[in-house]
Amino acid sequence: MLGWRALKTIIHWFRRDLRIADNVALHEAYTRGERLVPFFCWEDGLVDGPDCAPARTEFFLASLGSLVRNLEALGHRLVVRRGTPAVELRKLAAETGASAVFANRGYEPGGRRDDDAVAKALGAVSVGFQTFKDAVAWEEREILTAAGGVYTVFTPYSKAWKLRTPPPARPKLGKARQPMPPGIASAELPPGVAEPRVPTGPDGVPAGERAAQQALDAFVVERVFAYAEARDYPALAGGTSRLSPHLRLGTLGIRTILARLAEARARATSDAARKGCDVWLTELVWREFYQQILANHPHVATRCFRPEYDALGWSGTDAQFDAWRAGQTGYPIVDAAMRCLDATGWMHNRLRMIVSMFLTKDLLLPWQRGERWFMQRLVDGDLAANSGGWQWSAGTGTDAAPYFRIFNPVTQGRRFDPDGEFIRRWVPELAGLDAKAVHAPWEGPLAAAGARYPRPIVDHAVQRGRCLAMFKAARGA
Ligand SMILES: Cc1cc2nc3c(=O)[nH]c(=O)nc-3n(C[C@H](O)[C@H](O)[C@H](O)COP(=O)(O)OP(=O)(O)OC[C@H]3O[C@@H](n4cnc5c(N)ncnc54)[C@H](O)[C@@H]3O)c2cc1C
């Protein structure tokens, strides 16, 4: 019998790919090696860093727990170590006799730095390090303009993206063929690595790979057909897929999603249903667009895509920021959205657009402050989508809404929460108001509605004028 060191051993380093199905690097490690060592590195600040959101941490812990159990069911054991990836992977490679480490690529600056450090540390001891495309269908240098440049405008990027056939889903991980070498210790997992939590209310998102697959099944079987009309109404349960936390953490593979969407589109029996599928695909392409923007232009994480806007003369105050954060601005749709975010870690896309536009263009506060707050709260907080979304609203980004496009929060509320149902759910002070008054309580009998609700902290019309002047000054106009 061969000694365990003679077996070709490959370590799979789990990062933002906490799943056993449709996982490119994991599948390659399993099929190319004789023994698989699944590994996760518990880095400092992972669950208690300054930008950790409580909901995202809970979601992560539950997803990691689900991964541990899914691996165990197939006879694999996840090795967890505390430290830095470069150091821990090098040690583990020596302990297990691994010839290579496989991992899926990340597109954030931090992930790239880790890749470089790991490649160097493993290279020094002649252990291979191979990374794979997994989180996206197409990477940052795969969809290029005719001149070979990268796209910075969404519509032509999306057209080019849709001309290609996406890569197929990879098979689920198989049973362990060889036991783990003896004496490979694992760090103890914190008690938070529990059973995936069940939905806690209309705005809770259940975690784990099975929950992700169930959420996808539930969406593509029917709801996707109504997506084009339903997606803009926050009060509507199920109008959108709620898959963003799973995409962010990798509990669901993008190839699986795209394949299921193509099947759904083939089943669609009306133009409206086909449109629902097409509009949803466009949203998935937005995700890839922002990933490629971040990979090609990493400065967008903290600075404006357009450098001329780094000089914008933001003039909002800390007190206004605090009122926005706490859902106390006096604009009901903004306050409902912000309270929902604080309580659940979730915010509907339409509301993200409304509150981000309000912070930047009504309160005249820099988008970076809102972007950080979102990261500290959102269950799906993702650097690429978040900085992309914030810069879109602020008018400082690649494919931004033009700077002079400014949402009126009252009109937005009336249009997308017409009965005021979402507002009443999160702003109980306004529960007694009818559908007309609930969007602008200061116009009606505010006292009857409950004087506890604040009057608007700014006048939208006045702030609009100030915002336009601020942008004109920065543009030198
Ligand atoms: C200011 C602002 C901040 C945002 N921050 C984030 C963030 O931190 N993380 C995040 O995942 N999304 C972010 N978005 C994008 C979008 O709001 C969410 O992806 C969406 O609300 C998630 O809900 P869903 O899964 O039901 O989406 P669906 O409508 O079902 O869409 C399917 C998937 O497409 C992707 N997607 C949809 N819209 C966008 C978009 N505009 N940009 C990029 N990807 C998109 C998401 O992965 C989403 O899960 C932000 C948008 C704005 C305006």
The ligand as a Tripos MOL2 file, in Angstrom:
@<TRIPOS>MOLECULE
LIG
   53    58     1     0     0
SMALL
NO_CHARGES

@<TRIPOS>ATOM
      1 C1        -26.5580   52.3470   -3.7900 C.3       1 LIG1
      2 C2        -26.5940   50.8890   -4.1640 C.ar      1 LIG1
      3 C3        -25.8250   49.9800   -3.4400 C.ar      1 LIG1
      4 C4        -25.8370   48.6270   -3.7770 C.ar      1 LIG1
      5 N1        -25.0720   47.7470   -3.0450 N.ar      1 LIG1
      6 C5        -25.0370   46.4460   -3.3820 C.ar      1 LIG1
      7 C6        -24.2320   45.5370   -2.6580 C.ar      1 LIG1
      8 O1        -23.5090   45.8890   -1.7310 O.2       1 LIG1
      9 N2        -24.2800   44.2190   -3.0240 N.ar      1 LIG1
     10 C7        -25.0530   43.7730   -4.0580 C.ar      1 LIG1
     11 O2        -25.0550   42.5700   -4.3380 O.2       1 LIG1
     12 N3        -25.7990   44.6260   -4.7670 N.ar      1 LIG1
     13 C8        -25.8330   45.9420   -4.4610 C.ar      1 LIG1
     14 N4        -26.6260   46.7950   -5.1770 N.ar      1 LIG1
     15 C9        -27.3440   46.2900   -6.3520 C.3       1 LIG1
     16 C10       -28.7750   45.7840   -6.0850 C.3       1 LIG1
     17 O3        -29.4840   46.6920   -5.3010 O.3       1 LIG1
     18 C11       -28.8120   44.4150   -5.4030 C.3       1 LIG1
     19 O4        -27.9660   43.5210   -6.0750 O.3       1 LIG1
     20 C12       -30.2200   43.8440   -5.4130 C.3       1 LIG1
     21 O5        -31.0970   44.6810   -4.7220 O.3       1 LIG1
     22 C13       -30.2310   42.4750   -4.7810 C.3       1 LIG1
     23 O6        -31.5290   41.9780   -4.7420 O.3       1 LIG1
     24 P1        -31.9090   40.6460   -5.5150 P.3       1 LIG1
     25 O7        -30.9140   39.5910   -5.2370 O.co2     1 LIG1
     26 O8        -33.3250   40.3420   -5.1730 O.co2     1 LIG1
     27 O9        -31.7460   41.1260   -7.0050 O.3       1 LIG1
     28 P2        -32.4210   40.7020   -8.3720 P.3       1 LIG1
     29 O10       -33.2180   41.8640   -8.8350 O.co2     1 LIG1
     30 O11       -33.1180   39.3960   -8.2800 O.co2     1 LIG1
     31 O12       -31.1560   40.5800   -9.3520 O.3       1 LIG1
     32 C14       -30.4070   39.3630   -9.4810 C.3       1 LIG1
     33 C15       -28.9640   39.5950   -9.1290 C.3       1 LIG1
     34 O13       -28.3780   40.5120  -10.0390 O.3       1 LIG1
     35 C16       -27.3960   41.3070   -9.3600 C.3       1 LIG1
     36 N5        -27.7940   42.7070   -9.4410 N.ar      1 LIG1
     37 C17       -29.0450   43.2010   -9.5390 C.ar      1 LIG1
     38 N6        -29.0200   44.5400   -9.6600 N.ar      1 LIG1
     39 C18       -27.7250   44.8990   -9.6200 C.ar      1 LIG1
     40 C19       -27.0440   46.1520   -9.6950 C.ar      1 LIG1
     41 N7        -27.6870   47.3090   -9.8420 N.pl3     1 LIG1
     42 N8        -25.6970   46.1530   -9.5960 N.ar      1 LIG1
     43 C20       -25.0060   45.0050   -9.4680 C.ar      1 LIG1
     44 N9        -25.5960   43.7940   -9.4020 N.ar      1 LIG1
     45 C21       -26.9320   43.7430   -9.4780 C.ar      1 LIG1
     46 C22       -27.3770   40.8450   -7.9180 C.3       1 LIG1
     47 O14       -26.3310   39.9130   -7.7710 O.3       1 LIG1
     48 C23       -28.7360   40.1950   -7.7680 C.3       1 LIG1
     49 O15       -28.7730   39.2060   -6.7710 O.3       1 LIG1
     50 C24       -26.6310   48.1710   -4.8600 C.ar      1 LIG1
     51 C25       -27.4060   49.0900   -5.5780 C.ar      1 LIG1
     52 C26       -27.3910   50.4360   -5.2340 C.ar      1 LIG1
     53 C27       -28.2430   51.3870   -6.0080 C.3       1 LIG1
@<TRIPOS>BOND
     1     1     2 1
     2     2     3 ar
     3     2    52 ar
     4     3     4 ar
     5     4     5 ar
     6     4    50 ar
     7     5     6 ar
     8     6     7 ar
     9     6    13 1
    10     7     8 2
    11     7     9 ar
    12     9    10 ar
    13    10    11 2
    14    10    12 ar
    15    12    13 ar
    16    13    14 ar
    17    14    15 1
    18    14    50 ar
    19    15    16 1
    20    16    17 1
    21    16    18 1
    22    18    19 1
    23    18    20 1
    24    20    21 1
    25    20    22 1
    26    22    23 1
    27    23    24 1
    28    24    25 2
    29    24    26 1
    30    24    27 1
    31    27    28 1
    32    28    29 2
    33    28    30 1
    34    28    31 1
    35    31    32 1
    36    32    33 1
    37    33    34 1
    38    33    48 1
    39    34    35 1
    40    35    36 1
    41    35    46 1
    42    36    37 ar
    43    36    45 ar
    44    37    38 ar
    45    38    39 ar
    46    39    40 ar
    47    39    45 ar
    48    40    41 1
    49    40    42 ar
    50    42    43 ar
    51    43    44 ar
    52    44    45 ar
    53    46    47 1
    54    46    48 1
    55    48    49 1
    56    50    51 ar
    57    51    52 ar
    58    52    53 1
@<TRIPOS>SUBSTRUCTURE
     1 LIG1         1 GROUP 0 **** ****
